[in-house]
Amino acid sequence: MDIVKSNTNRELVICGRGRIGGALAESLRSLNIQVINDGRIDSELGLIFSESCQVKNIGLLVICISARQKSNNPQTWQWKNIFRGLIKQINSQQISVKNIVMVSSTRVYEGIKKGIVTAKTTPEVLTEAGQGLLEAEKQLNTCFGINLLILRCSGLYGALYPVYTPILKAGEGKVRCGVEAESVVQRLVDVVKHSQKNNLRSGVELLTDNKVYWGGKCFCFEQDTEQINLLAQTQRLLKNSQFYIE
């Protein structure tokens, strides 16, 4: 976890030091923002820090963590319960959190078979993993007095995620959509800058590169309307979009 001083006398806490969280911390350092690495989210204890770093007043909590099971490192937590302790902390006022941004996934749309999916589309899940992620999003909405922005990212590709890039570009078997991980990081940087002077707008952003990859070809939503609409008749297409709660 990375803790960044803001100019509002509240802390900016970035939870997660993976490819997204780590790159975000580096980007903030390049902007001369002080970053401190400490702490983690525990399903029972909530947001915890070392004895040398106790944070109670948080302006923005950025959550970019992944519950991915590896062969040599069994999954130790699940989305459906990871925020249990954090929610207790916030609702009992053990800590004060004004804004939360959660990096989520378009997995929550996995049950939709065809059509154009936007940030306003109601999620449909098929798998236990998808259900857990959707539950996690909903649980954060039960926190008292916070502004919650959820970033649902399509398949991550680019320099930070090179494995998916050739799969995406090939577009074999089914339509594929994606977003450069570097674009996600930049969006988070923009959110951080905004939050230092203003509260976040609660809502959902669906992040893609606004393109569709199929059969070795790439179609843009803005330019290839006819082909996009044709593909949407039989397959699920993800469109870069935003939906905010007024």
PLY file of the C-alpha trace (Angstrom):
ply
format ascii 1.0
element vertex 246
property float x
property float y
property float z
element edge 245
property int vertex1
property int vertex2
end_header
0.00 0.00 0.00
1.21 3.48 -0.87
0.26 6.55 1.14
0.47 9.93 -0.52
0.19 13.30 1.19
-2.57 15.48 -0.23
-3.04 19.22 0.10
-6.32 18.85 2.01
-4.88 17.54 5.28
-6.28 14.14 4.41
-4.27 11.13 3.26
-4.37 9.54 -0.16
-4.05 5.76 0.26
-3.30 3.50 -2.69
-3.95 -0.11 -1.75
-2.13 -2.56 -3.99
1.44 -2.69 -5.25
0.93 -4.83 -8.35
1.31 -3.69 -11.93
-1.43 -1.07 -11.66
-0.81 0.07 -8.09
2.95 0.05 -8.50
2.84 2.01 -11.75
0.45 4.50 -10.17
2.84 5.05 -7.27
5.71 5.63 -9.71
3.63 8.11 -11.70
2.83 10.03 -8.54
6.50 10.10 -7.58
7.29 11.55 -10.99
4.89 14.36 -10.10
6.86 14.97 -6.89
4.13 13.50 -4.69
5.53 11.78 -1.63
4.70 8.06 -1.58
5.03 5.82 1.51
4.73 2.05 1.14
2.90 0.50 4.08
-0.21 -1.40 5.13
-2.81 -3.69 3.58
-6.49 -4.64 3.60
-7.39 -7.57 5.84
-10.82 -9.20 5.57
-11.29 -9.11 9.36
-9.17 -6.20 10.58
-9.79 -3.89 7.66
-7.24 -1.29 6.57
-4.16 -1.86 8.71
-0.77 -0.18 8.90
2.51 -0.74 10.70
3.00 0.80 14.12
5.11 3.55 12.58
2.34 4.65 10.23
-1.18 5.10 11.57
-3.67 6.71 9.20
-7.16 7.70 10.39
-8.23 10.51 8.08
-8.32 9.50 4.40
-9.35 11.79 1.58
-9.10 9.13 -1.13
-8.65 5.36 -0.90
-7.62 3.77 -4.21
-8.15 0.00 -4.25
-6.33 -1.91 -6.99
-5.86 -5.45 -5.70
-6.24 -8.85 -7.34
-7.40 -12.16 -5.89
-5.71 -14.33 -8.48
-4.81 -17.88 -7.47
-1.38 -19.13 -8.50
-0.14 -22.71 -8.49
2.57 -21.99 -5.92
0.60 -19.38 -3.97
-2.97 -20.43 -3.10
-5.54 -17.64 -2.97
-5.77 -16.37 0.61
-8.81 -14.14 0.23
-11.91 -13.71 -1.90
-13.67 -10.64 -3.22
-16.89 -11.50 -1.42
-15.30 -11.02 2.02
-12.19 -8.86 1.62
-13.95 -5.58 2.48
-15.77 -6.86 5.56
-13.29 -5.36 8.04
-12.89 -2.11 6.09
-16.65 -1.52 6.07
-16.80 -2.04 9.83
-13.99 0.48 10.33
-15.72 3.13 8.23
-19.23 2.62 9.56
-18.04 2.59 13.20
-15.92 5.71 12.49
-12.66 4.03 13.47
-11.33 5.64 10.31
-12.68 8.46 8.17
-12.79 7.92 4.41
-14.26 10.55 2.12
-13.75 9.01 -1.33
-13.05 5.50 -2.64
-12.11 4.41 -6.15
-12.12 0.66 -6.79
-10.43 -0.88 -9.81
-12.83 -3.64 -10.83
-13.35 -5.72 -13.96
-15.83 -6.20 -16.79
-16.15 -9.77 -15.50
-19.37 -8.52 -13.91
-20.90 -8.47 -17.42
-19.94 -12.07 -18.22
-23.57 -13.24 -18.25
-24.53 -10.88 -21.08
-24.36 -12.77 -24.36
-24.79 -10.04 -26.96
-25.31 -6.34 -27.50
-23.37 -3.19 -26.65
-22.51 -2.98 -22.95
-21.94 0.43 -21.35
-21.28 1.64 -17.81
-25.05 2.03 -17.40
-25.75 -1.63 -18.25
-26.96 -3.78 -15.33
-24.31 -6.44 -14.55
-25.02 -10.15 -15.08
-22.64 -12.80 -13.75
-22.25 -16.51 -14.40
-19.33 -17.66 -12.26
-18.50 -17.62 -8.57
-15.60 -15.26 -9.30
-17.91 -12.83 -11.09
-20.48 -12.97 -8.29
-17.80 -12.31 -5.67
-16.52 -9.26 -7.53
-20.04 -7.86 -7.92
-20.71 -8.43 -4.22
-17.52 -6.54 -3.35
-18.66 -3.54 -5.39
-22.06 -3.57 -3.71
-20.56 -3.90 -0.23
-18.52 -0.73 -0.64
-21.77 1.06 -1.41
-22.92 0.29 2.15
-20.22 2.51 3.67
-21.61 5.64 5.31
-20.91 9.02 3.76
-18.43 8.05 1.03
-18.27 8.85 -2.67
-17.59 5.62 -4.57
-16.21 5.47 -8.11
-15.86 2.01 -9.66
-13.57 1.54 -12.66
-14.54 -1.64 -14.53
-11.58 -2.45 -16.76
-11.77 -4.66 -19.83
-8.86 -6.98 -20.65
-5.61 -5.26 -19.74
-2.91 -5.17 -22.40
0.24 -3.21 -23.25
3.71 -3.07 -21.75
2.41 -3.83 -18.24
0.34 -6.82 -19.46
2.11 -8.20 -22.56
0.53 -11.68 -22.41
-2.94 -10.50 -23.43
-1.81 -8.23 -26.25
-1.39 -10.90 -29.00
-4.62 -12.63 -27.94
-6.50 -9.35 -28.18
-5.03 -8.38 -31.54
-5.73 -11.83 -33.03
-9.39 -11.63 -32.04
-9.96 -15.31 -32.75
-13.07 -17.22 -31.74
-14.97 -14.29 -30.26
-15.00 -10.54 -30.11
-12.44 -9.16 -27.68
-12.18 -5.77 -26.02
-9.35 -4.32 -23.98
-7.70 -1.29 -22.47
-4.02 -0.44 -22.11
-2.96 -0.78 -18.50
-1.07 2.47 -18.89
-4.38 4.19 -19.73
-5.89 2.84 -16.51
-2.94 4.22 -14.56
-3.33 7.62 -16.22
-7.04 7.65 -15.42
-6.19 6.99 -11.78
-3.63 9.80 -11.80
-6.35 12.12 -13.07
-8.71 10.93 -10.32
-6.02 11.56 -7.71
-5.43 15.09 -8.95
-9.15 15.84 -8.96
-9.68 14.43 -5.47
-7.09 16.72 -3.93
-9.43 19.67 -4.51
-12.85 18.11 -5.04
-14.86 15.06 -3.95
-15.35 12.29 -6.48
-18.60 11.78 -8.36
-20.05 8.42 -7.39
-20.66 6.10 -10.31
-19.18 3.59 -12.73
-16.70 3.94 -15.56
-16.25 1.15 -18.09
-12.72 1.44 -19.43
-11.80 0.19 -22.90
-9.77 1.59 -25.78
-13.16 2.04 -27.52
-12.25 -0.60 -30.08
-13.44 -4.10 -30.91
-11.03 -6.84 -32.03
-12.38 -9.69 -34.14
-10.96 -11.96 -36.82
-7.63 -10.17 -36.86
-9.34 -6.85 -37.51
-9.91 -3.81 -35.32
-13.12 -1.80 -35.42
-13.65 1.58 -33.75
-16.98 2.54 -32.20
-16.82 6.05 -33.66
-15.89 5.08 -37.22
-17.11 1.53 -37.90
-20.73 1.85 -36.82
-22.14 -0.60 -39.36
-19.71 -3.39 -38.46
-20.07 -2.71 -34.73
-23.86 -2.96 -34.89
-23.61 -6.16 -36.93
-21.29 -7.82 -34.42
-23.50 -6.68 -31.52
-26.33 -8.82 -32.89
-24.50 -11.98 -31.86
-21.73 -10.97 -29.45
-21.11 -8.83 -26.39
-19.25 -5.60 -27.10
-17.83 -3.37 -24.36
-17.93 0.37 -24.96
-15.82 2.95 -23.16
-18.37 4.91 -21.15
-19.28 6.57 -17.84
-22.38 6.61 -15.62
-22.48 8.89 -12.59
-25.06 9.09 -9.82
-26.44 12.60 -9.42
0 1
1 2
2 3
3 4
4 5
5 6
6 7
7 8
8 9
9 10
10 11
11 12
12 13
13 14
14 15
15 16
16 17
17 18
18 19
19 20
20 21
21 22
22 23
23 24
24 25
25 26
26 27
27 28
28 29
29 30
30 31
31 32
32 33
33 34
34 35
35 36
36 37
37 38
38 39
39 40
40 41
41 42
42 43
43 44
44 45
45 46
46 47
47 48
48 49
49 50
50 51
51 52
52 53
53 54
54 55
55 56
56 57
57 58
58 59
59 60
60 61
61 62
62 63
63 64
64 65
65 66
66 67
67 68
68 69
69 70
70 71
71 72
72 73
73 74
74 75
75 76
76 77
77 78
78 79
79 80
80 81
81 82
82 83
83 84
84 85
85 86
86 87
87 88
88 89
89 90
90 91
91 92
92 93
93 94
94 95
95 96
96 97
97 98
98 99
99 100
100 101
101 102
102 103
103 104
104 105
105 106
106 107
107 108
108 109
109 110
110 111
111 112
112 113
113 114
114 115
115 116
116 117
117 118
118 119
119 120
120 121
121 122
122 123
123 124
124 125
125 126
126 127
127 128
128 129
129 130
130 131
131 132
132 133
133 134
134 135
135 136
136 137
137 138
138 139
139 140
140 141
141 142
142 143
143 144
144 145
145 146
146 147
147 148
148 149
149 150
150 151
151 152
152 153
153 154
154 155
155 156
156 157
157 158
158 159
159 160
160 161
161 162
162 163
163 164
164 165
165 166
166 167
167 168
168 169
169 170
170 171
171 172
172 173
173 174
174 175
175 176
176 177
177 178
178 179
179 180
180 181
181 182
182 183
183 184
184 185
185 186
186 187
187 188
188 189
189 190
190 191
191 192
192 193
193 194
194 195
195 196
196 197
197 198
198 199
199 200
200 201
201 202
202 203
203 204
204 205
205 206
206 207
207 208
208 209
209 210
210 211
211 212
212 213
213 214
214 215
215 216
216 217
217 218
218 219
219 220
220 221
221 222
222 223
223 224
224 225
225 226
226 227
227 228
228 229
229 230
230 231
231 232
232 233
233 234
234 235
235 236
236 237
237 238
238 239
239 240
240 241
241 242
242 243
243 244
244 245
